[in-house]
């Protein structure tokens, strides 16, 4: 390094970035030596330790290994024991340091999880090298991020089971009430490797769908309104759950999250969805008594879709027709809207069927479309929060160009992303060390 600095002084060309990187590398080298010295174990007094087979493993000597730490590759010297009964060896220090079956320290694995959470794995590899001066492979980032995601999923599953067990045992406490709790649910397709596609799901081109549906749920609260009386979502109150799984399993997941967020303290519970049957089925099972609202903008889109079929080449008539019926929709006069739809005399059977489907849609969801009533209660009537979540939680990470996931890998990254976005990563990291 003295030679390097001497050269810069002689030439007068001072490259600050090169100097910074050179000093960082030198500090890493020195730090790794210090850490290695701190982690050098002395021969133990107790020459045996318990083995999983029930026997005792005997001390056979000190053995070294290298682990990538936040300051680079570090040699660790620790006691090694071998069981004569089952032939399995172990180093208790590896467990204590949380480096069993891995070449990466907890600090490095934490970095790799955060890198894999935010960007494609190869981009994460580049970030590790640029920001931390650590060289790892894209595959290492992938495996580590997904492993931590799966561990988070297991941790959350344990919390869910505890909530379910305690559901009927939780005592009523005098605590601060939540005026309004919202629960929104939606689904979006995630590109999946060919061997894990659901062959029963048709694709847009009539073939097999190239995606699997990832279900996303969000919970947030409202305690006030703005100057115009419009609802205001409480700042930083939104949390997410997501997974590629059956509606039944997802129902348990979103219910547990709502319980965790204080469902029992909510004065009013509101569920907003886009009209998918599985959403309302979950409401009946897990949130009976909740106010159900069908997203206004999805309801309007159904009118536009039907108008495109009724007036395929007449935009003026299409807009006029939608404007007239949309007034009834927005005013919550769903019975009149349905009557107007059923009074249409279509030119062919295909149109007749399309009108019948839409009329049934509005009739079936009439009580979820009383928008003036919901507005008078200062409630949200759109599912924009969960729709934005589909883009930020799922789409921005799992639906990038060229990506194809296994279900296991996608669910691991979804668990990781939800945990971090919910602000629970530190809680998880502390819990895993307990």
C-alpha positions as CSV (number, residue, x, y, z in Angstrom):
1,X,0.0,0.0,0.0
2,X,3.0,2.4,0.7
3,X,4.2,1.7,-2.8
4,X,0.7,2.5,-4.2
5,X,0.5,5.8,-2.3
6,X,4.1,6.7,-3.2
7,X,3.2,6.3,-6.8
8,X,0.2,8.6,-6.5
9,X,2.3,11.2,-4.7
10,X,5.0,11.1,-7.4
11,X,2.6,11.4,-10.3
12,X,0.4,13.9,-8.6
13,X,-2.6,11.8,-9.8
14,X,-4.7,11.1,-6.7
15,X,-7.5,8.7,-7.3
16,X,-9.7,8.9,-4.2
17,X,-12.0,6.0,-5.1
18,X,-9.0,3.7,-5.6
19,X,-7.5,4.8,-2.3
20,X,-10.8,4.1,-0.5
21,X,-11.1,0.7,-2.0
22,X,-7.5,-0.2,-1.3
23,X,-7.9,0.9,2.4
24,X,-11.1,-1.0,2.7
25,X,-9.4,-4.2,1.4
26,X,-6.5,-3.7,3.8
27,X,-8.9,-3.1,6.7
28,X,-10.8,-6.3,5.8
29,X,-7.6,-8.3,5.7
30,X,-6.5,-7.0,9.1
31,X,-10.0,-7.5,10.5
32,X,-10.1,-11.1,9.3
33,X,-6.8,-11.8,11.1
34,X,-8.2,-10.2,14.3
35,X,-11.5,-12.1,14.1
36,X,-9.6,-15.4,13.3
37,X,-7.6,-14.9,16.5
38,X,-10.7,-14.2,18.6
39,X,-12.4,-17.4,17.2
40,X,-9.4,-19.7,17.8
41,X,-10.7,-22.3,20.4
42,X,-8.4,-23.8,23.0
43,X,-8.4,-27.6,23.5
44,X,-11.3,-28.4,25.8
45,X,-11.2,-29.8,29.3
46,X,-14.2,-32.0,28.7
47,X,-13.2,-34.5,26.0
48,X,-16.7,-35.8,25.2
49,X,-20.0,-34.2,24.1
50,X,-23.4,-35.6,23.6
51,X,-24.3,-37.1,20.2
52,X,-27.8,-37.1,18.6
53,X,-27.6,-40.9,18.5
54,X,-27.6,-40.9,22.3
55,X,-24.0,-41.9,22.7
56,X,-21.0,-39.7,23.5
57,X,-18.7,-38.2,20.8
58,X,-15.0,-38.0,21.6
59,X,-12.6,-35.1,21.1
60,X,-10.2,-35.8,18.3
61,X,-8.4,-32.5,18.0
62,X,-8.6,-28.9,16.7
63,X,-9.7,-28.5,13.1
64,X,-9.8,-25.3,11.0
65,X,-12.2,-24.1,8.4
66,X,-12.8,-20.9,6.5
67,X,-16.0,-18.9,6.6
68,X,-16.9,-15.7,4.7
69,X,-17.5,-13.0,7.2
70,X,-18.3,-9.3,6.8
71,X,-14.5,-8.7,6.8
72,X,-13.7,-11.4,4.3
73,X,-12.6,-15.0,4.5
74,X,-11.7,-15.9,8.1
75,X,-10.1,-19.0,9.5
76,X,-11.8,-20.5,12.5
77,X,-10.1,-23.1,14.6
78,X,-12.4,-25.2,16.8
79,X,-12.7,-28.5,18.6
80,X,-13.9,-31.5,16.6
81,X,-15.6,-34.5,18.1
82,X,-16.4,-37.9,16.5
83,X,-18.9,-40.5,17.6
84,X,-17.7,-44.1,17.4
85,X,-21.2,-45.4,17.4
86,X,-22.7,-43.6,14.5
87,X,-19.6,-42.1,12.9
88,X,-21.0,-38.6,12.9
89,X,-18.6,-35.7,13.6
90,X,-19.4,-32.3,15.1
91,X,-18.0,-29.0,16.2
92,X,-20.1,-27.4,18.9
93,X,-18.6,-24.1,18.2
94,X,-20.1,-24.2,14.7
95,X,-23.6,-24.3,16.2
96,X,-22.7,-21.6,18.7
97,X,-21.5,-19.3,15.9
98,X,-24.5,-20.3,13.6
99,X,-22.3,-21.5,10.8
100,X,-23.3,-25.2,10.7
101,X,-23.6,-26.5,7.1
102,X,-22.8,-23.1,5.6
103,X,-19.7,-21.2,4.5
104,X,-21.2,-17.8,5.3
105,X,-21.4,-16.1,8.7
106,X,-24.8,-14.8,10.0
107,X,-23.8,-11.2,9.1
108,X,-23.1,-12.2,5.5
109,X,-26.2,-14.3,5.2
110,X,-28.2,-11.3,6.4
111,X,-26.7,-9.2,3.7
112,X,-27.4,-11.8,1.1
113,X,-31.0,-12.0,2.2
114,X,-31.5,-8.3,1.9
115,X,-29.8,-8.3,-1.6
116,X,-32.0,-11.2,-2.8
117,X,-35.1,-9.6,-1.4
118,X,-34.6,-6.4,-3.4
119,X,-33.2,-7.4,-6.8
120,X,-32.4,-10.3,-9.1
121,X,-29.8,-12.6,-7.6
122,X,-27.0,-11.7,-10.0
123,X,-27.7,-8.0,-9.2
124,X,-27.5,-8.9,-5.5
125,X,-24.1,-10.5,-6.2
126,X,-22.9,-7.3,-7.7
127,X,-24.2,-5.3,-4.8
128,X,-22.4,-7.5,-2.3
129,X,-19.1,-6.9,-4.1
130,X,-19.6,-3.2,-4.7
131,X,-21.1,-2.2,-1.3
132,X,-19.5,-4.7,1.0
133,X,-16.4,-5.8,-0.9
134,X,-17.5,-9.5,-0.7
135,X,-17.3,-11.8,-3.6
136,X,-20.1,-14.3,-3.7
137,X,-21.9,-16.1,-6.6
138,X,-25.5,-15.4,-7.8
139,X,-26.4,-18.9,-6.9
140,X,-25.1,-18.4,-3.3
141,X,-27.3,-15.3,-3.0
142,X,-30.3,-17.2,-4.4
143,X,-29.8,-20.2,-2.0
144,X,-29.3,-18.1,1.0
145,X,-32.1,-15.6,0.4
146,X,-34.5,-18.5,-0.3
147,X,-33.3,-20.4,2.8
148,X,-33.9,-17.5,5.0
149,X,-37.3,-16.9,3.4
150,X,-38.3,-20.5,4.1
151,X,-37.1,-20.0,7.7
152,X,-39.3,-16.9,8.0
153,X,-42.2,-18.8,6.6
154,X,-41.7,-21.5,9.3
155,X,-41.4,-18.8,12.0
156,X,-44.6,-17.2,10.8
157,X,-46.4,-20.5,10.6
158,X,-45.5,-21.1,14.2
159,X,-47.1,-17.7,15.1
160,X,-50.2,-18.6,13.0
161,X,-50.6,-21.8,14.8
162,X,-50.3,-20.1,18.2
163,X,-52.9,-17.5,17.2
164,X,-55.3,-20.3,16.0
165,X,-54.8,-22.2,19.3
166,X,-55.4,-19.1,21.4
167,X,-58.3,-17.8,19.3
168,X,-61.0,-18.9,21.7
169,X,-58.9,-18.4,24.8
170,X,-57.8,-14.8,24.4
171,X,-59.3,-12.7,27.3
172,X,-61.1,-9.5,26.5
173,X,-58.8,-6.6,27.7
174,X,-59.4,-3.0,28.1
175,X,-57.1,-1.7,25.4
176,X,-57.3,1.0,22.8
177,X,-59.8,0.2,20.1
178,X,-59.1,0.4,16.4
179,X,-61.9,2.4,14.7
180,X,-61.7,0.7,11.3
181,X,-59.6,-2.2,10.2
182,X,-59.4,-2.9,6.5
183,X,-58.6,-6.3,4.9
184,X,-58.0,-6.4,1.2
185,X,-57.2,-9.5,-0.9
186,X,-56.2,-10.0,-4.6
187,X,-54.3,-12.4,-6.8
188,X,-51.7,-12.0,-9.5
189,X,-49.9,-14.5,-11.8
190,X,-46.3,-15.4,-11.1
191,X,-44.3,-17.0,-14.0
192,X,-43.5,-20.6,-13.0
193,X,-41.2,-23.3,-14.4
194,X,-43.0,-25.6,-16.9
195,X,-43.0,-28.7,-14.7
196,X,-44.9,-26.9,-11.9
197,X,-47.6,-25.4,-14.0
198,X,-51.3,-26.1,-13.2
199,X,-52.4,-27.9,-16.2
200,X,-56.1,-27.3,-15.4
201,X,-55.7,-23.5,-15.7
202,X,-56.2,-22.2,-19.3
203,X,-53.9,-19.5,-20.5
204,X,-54.8,-16.3,-22.4
205,X,-54.1,-18.0,-25.7
206,X,-56.2,-21.1,-25.0
207,X,-53.2,-23.2,-23.9
208,X,-52.0,-23.9,-20.4
209,X,-51.5,-20.9,-18.2
210,X,-47.8,-20.0,-17.8
211,X,-48.3,-18.7,-14.3
212,X,-49.5,-19.7,-10.9
213,X,-51.7,-17.3,-8.8
214,X,-49.9,-15.7,-5.9
215,X,-52.5,-14.5,-3.4
216,X,-51.8,-11.3,-1.6
217,X,-53.6,-9.9,1.4
218,X,-53.0,-6.6,3.3
219,X,-54.2,-5.3,6.6
220,X,-54.3,-1.6,7.4
221,X,-56.2,0.8,9.7
222,X,-58.1,4.1,9.6
223,X,-58.6,6.4,12.5
224,X,-59.6,9.6,10.8
225,X,-60.7,11.5,7.7
226,X,-59.3,14.5,5.8
227,X,-60.8,18.0,5.7
228,X,-63.3,16.9,3.0
229,X,-64.4,13.9,5.1
230,X,-62.5,11.3,3.0
231,X,-60.9,8.4,4.7
232,X,-57.2,8.5,5.5
233,X,-55.1,5.4,5.8
234,X,-53.0,5.4,9.0
235,X,-49.4,6.0,8.2
236,X,-47.2,2.9,8.1
237,X,-50.2,0.7,9.1
238,X,-50.1,-1.6,6.1
239,X,-48.8,-5.1,6.5
240,X,-48.8,-8.0,3.9
241,X,-49.1,-11.7,3.6
242,X,-48.6,-13.6,0.3
243,X,-48.1,-17.1,-1.0
244,X,-48.9,-19.4,-3.9
245,X,-51.3,-21.7,-2.1
246,X,-55.0,-22.8,-1.9
247,X,-57.6,-20.3,-0.9
248,X,-58.3,-22.3,2.3
249,X,-54.6,-22.1,3.4
250,X,-54.5,-18.4,2.5
251,X,-57.6,-17.8,4.5
252,X,-55.8,-19.0,7.6
253,X,-52.8,-16.8,6.7
254,X,-54.8,-13.5,6.3
255,X,-56.9,-14.2,9.4
256,X,-53.8,-14.8,11.5
257,X,-52.4,-11.5,10.3
258,X,-55.6,-9.7,11.1
259,X,-55.5,-11.2,14.6
260,X,-51.9,-10.3,15.0
261,X,-52.8,-6.7,14.0
262,X,-55.6,-6.5,16.6
263,X,-58.7,-7.8,14.9
264,X,-60.4,-8.3,18.3
265,X,-59.9,-4.6,19.0
266,X,-61.5,-3.4,15.8
267,X,-64.8,-1.6,16.1
268,X,-65.5,-2.0,12.4
269,X,-63.9,-4.5,10.0
270,X,-64.1,-3.8,6.2
271,X,-63.1,-6.3,3.5
272,X,-62.5,-4.9,0.0
273,X,-62.1,-7.2,-3.0
274,X,-62.4,-7.3,-6.8
275,X,-65.3,-9.8,-6.9
276,X,-63.4,-13.1,-7.0
277,X,-65.6,-15.8,-5.4
278,X,-62.7,-17.1,-3.2
279,X,-62.4,-13.7,-1.5
280,X,-66.0,-13.6,-0.3
281,X,-65.9,-17.3,0.7
282,X,-62.9,-16.5,3.0
283,X,-64.9,-13.5,4.5
284,X,-67.8,-15.8,5.4
285,X,-65.4,-18.2,7.1
286,X,-63.0,-15.9,8.9
287,X,-64.6,-12.5,9.0
288,X,-68.3,-12.9,9.5
289,X,-70.0,-9.7,10.2
290,X,-67.5,-7.6,8.2
291,X,-68.6,-4.9,5.8
292,X,-68.0,-6.3,2.3
293,X,-67.2,-3.8,-0.4
294,X,-66.6,-4.6,-4.1
295,X,-64.0,-2.3,-5.5
296,X,-65.8,0.4,-7.4
297,X,-63.3,0.6,-10.3
298,X,-63.6,-3.1,-11.0
299,X,-67.4,-2.8,-11.0
300,X,-67.1,0.1,-13.5
301,X,-64.7,-2.0,-15.6
302,X,-67.4,-4.6,-16.1
303,X,-69.6,-2.0,-17.7
304,X,-66.8,-1.0,-20.0
305,X,-66.1,-4.6,-21.0
306,X,-69.8,-5.2,-21.8
307,X,-70.0,-1.9,-23.7
308,X,-67.1,-3.0,-25.9
309,X,-69.1,-6.0,-27.0
310,X,-72.4,-4.1,-27.5
311,X,-70.8,-1.3,-29.5
312,X,-67.5,-2.7,-30.9
313,X,-67.1,0.1,-33.5
314,X,-69.1,3.0,-32.1
315,X,-67.1,4.7,-29.4
316,X,-69.6,7.6,-29.0
317,X,-72.5,5.2,-28.3
318,X,-70.2,3.1,-26.0
319,X,-69.3,6.1,-23.8
320,X,-72.9,7.4,-23.7
321,X,-74.2,3.9,-22.7
322,X,-71.6,3.5,-19.9
323,X,-72.1,7.0,-18.6
324,X,-75.8,6.4,-18.2
325,X,-75.4,3.1,-16.4
326,X,-72.4,4.2,-14.4
327,X,-74.5,6.9,-12.7
328,X,-76.7,4.1,-11.3
329,X,-73.8,2.1,-10.2
330,X,-72.1,5.0,-8.4
331,X,-75.4,5.9,-6.8
332,X,-75.8,2.3,-5.5
333,X,-79.0,1.7,-7.5
334,X,-77.9,-1.8,-8.4
335,X,-81.5,-3.2,-8.9
336,X,-82.2,-0.5,-11.5
337,X,-78.9,-1.2,-13.2
338,X,-79.7,-5.0,-13.3
339,X,-83.1,-4.3,-14.7
340,X,-81.6,-2.1,-17.5
341,X,-79.2,-4.9,-18.4
342,X,-81.8,-7.6,-18.5
343,X,-84.0,-5.4,-20.7
344,X,-81.4,-5.3,-23.5
345,X,-82.5,-7.3,-26.6
346,X,-79.2,-8.7,-28.0
347,X,-78.6,-9.5,-31.6
348,X,-77.1,-13.0,-31.0
349,X,-76.7,-15.7,-28.4
350,X,-73.1,-14.7,-27.6
351,X,-74.2,-11.2,-26.6
352,X,-77.2,-12.6,-24.7
353,X,-74.9,-14.8,-22.6
354,X,-72.5,-11.9,-21.9
355,X,-75.3,-9.7,-20.7
356,X,-76.7,-12.5,-18.6
357,X,-73.3,-13.0,-16.9
358,X,-72.9,-9.3,-16.1
359,X,-76.4,-8.9,-14.9
360,X,-75.9,-11.9,-12.5
361,X,-72.6,-10.3,-11.4
362,X,-74.2,-7.0,-10.3
363,X,-77.2,-8.8,-8.8
364,X,-75.0,-11.2,-6.8
365,X,-72.9,-8.3,-5.5
366,X,-75.6,-5.7,-5.0
367,X,-75.0,-5.3,-1.2
368,X,-71.3,-4.9,-1.8
369,X,-72.0,-2.0,-4.1
370,X,-73.9,0.4,-1.9
371,X,-71.3,3.0,-2.5
372,X,-73.2,6.1,-1.2
373,X,-73.8,4.3,2.1
374,X,-70.1,3.4,2.4
375,X,-69.1,7.0,1.6
376,X,-71.4,8.3,4.3
377,X,-69.5,6.2,6.7
378,X,-66.2,7.7,5.4
379,X,-65.0,4.3,4.2
380,X,-62.6,3.4,1.4
381,X,-64.4,2.0,-1.7
382,X,-61.4,1.0,-3.7
383,X,-58.9,-1.9,-3.4
384,X,-56.0,0.3,-4.5
385,X,-53.8,-0.7,-1.6
386,X,-53.7,-4.4,-2.4
387,X,-53.5,-3.7,-6.1
388,X,-50.4,-1.5,-5.5
389,X,-49.2,-4.3,-3.3
390,X,-49.5,-6.8,-6.2
391,X,-47.0,-4.6,-8.0
392,X,-44.6,-3.6,-5.2
393,X,-44.6,-6.9,-3.2
394,X,-44.9,-9.4,-6.0
395,X,-44.6,-7.9,-9.5
396,X,-41.5,-5.7,-9.0
397,X,-39.5,-8.7,-7.8
398,X,-41.0,-11.9,-9.1
399,X,-42.4,-10.8,-12.5
400,X,-39.3,-9.3,-14.2
401,X,-38.4,-10.2,-17.7
402,X,-37.1,-13.7,-18.2
403,X,-37.9,-14.9,-14.7
404,X,-39.4,-18.3,-14.0
405,X,-39.8,-19.6,-10.4
406,X,-40.4,-22.8,-8.7
407,X,-43.3,-22.6,-6.3
408,X,-41.0,-23.3,-3.4
409,X,-38.6,-20.5,-4.4
410,X,-41.3,-18.0,-5.1
411,X,-43.0,-18.6,-1.8
412,X,-39.6,-18.2,0.0
413,X,-39.0,-14.8,-1.6
414,X,-42.6,-13.8,-0.9
415,X,-42.2,-14.6,2.8
416,X,-38.9,-12.7,2.9
417,X,-40.4,-9.7,1.1
418,X,-43.5,-9.5,3.3
419,X,-41.4,-9.9,6.4
420,X,-39.1,-7.0,5.5
421,X,-41.9,-4.7,4.1
422,X,-43.9,-5.3,7.3
423,X,-40.9,-4.1,9.4
424,X,-40.6,-7.6,11.1
425,X,-37.1,-8.6,9.9
426,X,-35.4,-7.5,13.1
427,X,-37.9,-9.4,15.2
428,X,-37.3,-12.5,13.1
429,X,-33.5,-12.1,13.3
430,X,-33.7,-11.8,17.1
431,X,-36.0,-14.8,17.4
432,X,-33.8,-17.1,15.3
433,X,-30.9,-16.4,17.6
434,X,-32.9,-17.1,20.8
